[in-house]
């Protein structure tokens, strides 16, 4: 079987494709694999390479490097604690303040067996969470030698590949919640990223927000830049273009670009949506940022290498749309920009020009929180109701398959070497079609 040969080769030292952070390399959501699964059934075990139970509650995505898969979770002493999924609006916090364990798991990529687990923190949560969130929303990051997990108010933790805690850092209370009523706390979701021997975190909270870089090997703070921001939930992104390297962050007051080596702010554009959840992405020589919470609900295509206040000039904005997306980060794949709304309506634009390509409801009903990913000419759209829809990439909508997983899905999947890694509410799955 081809997938067995590929994974066996990876275990023998072959260089496997990595998916090192939230949505893979530079948050692109795109795998370079020429193969990707089309049909499977998580309920019946069809084309399921392995399935491993992950205790507790977590909406972090799996990340991959070499022969390891890493994922985080938070285990509550209250066994009845759950996540409420679906389409609804709520500003209130979940009431679970019982003792928790925040854990990091390393799994064998070929078999799904747990290689090691570490408890990063224990105790009652320092902040509450949204009913649709968990205490482990942030996706870890890895370069194969280091594994970095961020648990918001519980801290930032860095492990070696074999599970040894190397350093940890207390970043203070990260009160990420409703800006009108700070007592309504919703939990942290911005994930750490790695760049040039450093780990970068975006810490937006009710006051004293900042973005900072810490030396990966020992946690020494390299730089910290204050942000005039209220709570946000998007992950920062490294943009590498002919114009140089930029760190791009989403935010309510502004979308901003920084020098990732020094933390110096390079440019900004705003004002923005009052609640920003999506992560910036870079493709087709453009930086895409999309948001959809009133009063501002725009999608921007920004040219790299800008400087200054872009709100006062138009040359650096390639195009924009008056409508964006609330939860799922957009996907730029081949020549299209795909935006899946929380209600399952897929909007597709020409990436270069912003021209409308098509608009289509993917399936009847359902809610969508996970971000789309792509490989081998296919786009994967993950429904909270437990189905993954496979759509043909291109200028016309074509639904190729709908695949049930058998449990609630809210985390964004990972895809590498033709294997799809899906984090459900109870299990982590590896999906691969048998040839």
Secondary structure by P-SEA (a helix, b strand, c coil): caaaaaaaaaaacccccccccccccccccccccccccccccccccccccbbbbbcccccbbbbbcccbbbbbbbbbccccbbbbbcccccccccccccbbbbbbbbbccccccccccccccccccccccccccccccbbbbbcccbbbbbccccbbbbbccccccccccccccccccccccccccccccbbbbbcccbbbbbbbccccccccccccccccccbbbbbcccccbbbbbbbbccccbbbbbbbccccccccccccccccccccccccccbbbbbcccbbbbbbbccccbbbbbcccccccccccccccccccccbbbccbbbbbcccbbbbbcccbbbbbcccccccccccccccccccccbbbbbcccbbbbbbccbbbbbbbccccccccccccccbbbcbbbbbcccbbbbbcccbbbbbbbcc
